[in-house]
Amino acid sequence: MFSAVALTGRADDFPIKKFGSFTWVVDYEPFWSPDGKQIVLVSSRHGGMKVHVMNADSTSHGNDMRQITFGKDEDDTPAWSPDGKQIAFISVRNDVSQLCVMNADGSNPRQLTHGKAENIHPEWSPDSQRILFNTTQFAGATAADGRDVPSDNKVIGEQIDKKMDLATIRPDGSDSKRLTTGGGYTYASFSPDGKSILHRRVDGPKSQIWIMNADGTGDHNISGEGTLDGWPAWSNDGQRVVFSRRVNDRFQLFVMNRDGTGLMQLTDATGEFVNPRWSPDGTKIMCARRLGDMTIIIFPAPKFAPATAR
């Protein structure tokens, strides 16, 4: 159902070299519902880039997904709240990327950010009380400062990423708090216990995976010498990180322990694999694959021995 290969998730099953697609046409930025039964994503299948929801066990390659955002604005990066009640997303309004929230069924959409700053990549805190996002507000930067302009490495992100810092906000739009300074912070997410923040950090042509404390302190690189890493995401137990690494001129998926050890390659297949997400029960990994169009892939996650207490 999920892929063209039948895997047990054992280490010797990886890297996977052949996949079938879970969806077709342009589908990307997938995100699991907290119970793992649904997927929220951005799709072009009904015209424009809009937020859709589909069942995670669909066998129709996405033909049964339902659209939940409408209108002329293009939408991006939806994220389901851990309590299952809301979805945060980005909507490009008057050519500015704004943070928005709606109920999980698409009702009551409301805009949380305003002004000319770019706001991208929302993620929820584990208690669903705050939304972590990337913003150029503190740098005073706008889309003219590098949105849609390739990054220094030409393959991960845009020039605007250099102006991005991390902030949190309540889902009613109140109590915005800045976490970082200096720019270069994107693709950030809270660990399942809420104590750490995983993120991608850009420094000129370098793009690496870092982890900091939830208050912004203690930031440290876990990519090692890797210089073209991106799209990091936590495992369901918070012990590992799945991410994309540029190897042989294409992005493939890797996993490593949260301290950067135990690197393991998960994919070695045609196309480029980005934006991975571990399923809530830890049994599957979902990602987008660039191969002509952008489609969704789901495959069995590797099995690991239980982590020892720290």
Secondary structure, DSSP 8 states (H G I E B T S, - for coil): ---SS-----GGG-SB-----SS-SSEEEEEE-TTSSEEEEEE-TTSSSEEEEEETT-SSTTTT-EE---SSSEEEEEEE-TTSSEEEEEEEETTEEEEEEEETTS-S-EE---SS--EEEEEE-TTSS-EEEEESGGGT--GGGTTTSB-TTSSSSBGGGGG-EEEEE-TTS---EE---SS-EEEEEE-TTSSEEEEEEEETTEEEEEEEETTS-S-EE-STT--BEEEEEE-TTSSEEEEEEEETTEEEEEEEETTS-S-EE-B--SSEEEEEEE-TTSSEEEEEEESSSEEEEEEE----------
